[in-house]
């Protein structure tokens, strides 16, 4: 009898390992949207130009960084740009690590000083008009400090959209977060938890700074999914990470979705 059960032990251990491996394989993991080498899987749309035209090499990759630059510009005529990832998402945790660098391009508007953004639940760039400045989307606004004033980051702005906060529809174009101000060229990590058309939460260096619900278009159509794009608004900026955890396989299992989301956002990730 002892020999029989002793013989079972390796089999039981093997099965336990296989089960654990299967469960682990099913858990969502961070996926890199930016590969650190080139703009593969990304499409630019710059105001006044056709989709796919990277005017004056606005978006580029150098030294492993996704950069927005204006050194090839002769002049800036509100050539606001967006770099779209070639896939739409609905339920996810998105993260970028960014820093503002250098000087704003001459003729850039004053409001765009050290100003960029992550556009979520956005429209397809193919649906944008040539002269359209911004995609219909929810903007997670990225701001850098000017060395003096308070300028929180990870705010929310609403080009063609609105949302609910505390049960009320908010139609103000921009609403400030509770984040600190980041002066200089330090790296900042912003994470955005997006759960379809229900909840959006912003985090800066591991701290929650903004919460709202029911993202929707100006005419009241709830936004349950859409594109993700990075903004070029006239100030140079570097992105060293653009990564995502895709929760869409769990969108019909609310308890599992909440468990995974809660676990991930509890892990404070602070850039070095």
Buried (B, 14 or more C-beta within 10 A) or exposed (E): EEEEEEEEEEEEEEEEEEEEEEEEEEEBEBEEBBBEEEBEEBBBBBBBBEBEBBBBEBBBBEEEBBBBBBEEBEEBEBBBBBBBBEEEBBBBBBBBBBBBBEEBBEEBEEEBBBBBBBBBBBBBBEEBEEEBBBBBBBBBBBBBBEEEEEBBBBBBBBBBBBBEBEEEEBEEEEBBBEBBBBBEEEBBBBBBBBBBBEBBBBBBBBBBBBBBBBBBBEEEEEBBBBBBBBBBBBBBBBBBBBBBBBBBEBBEEEEBBEEBBEEBBEEEBEBE
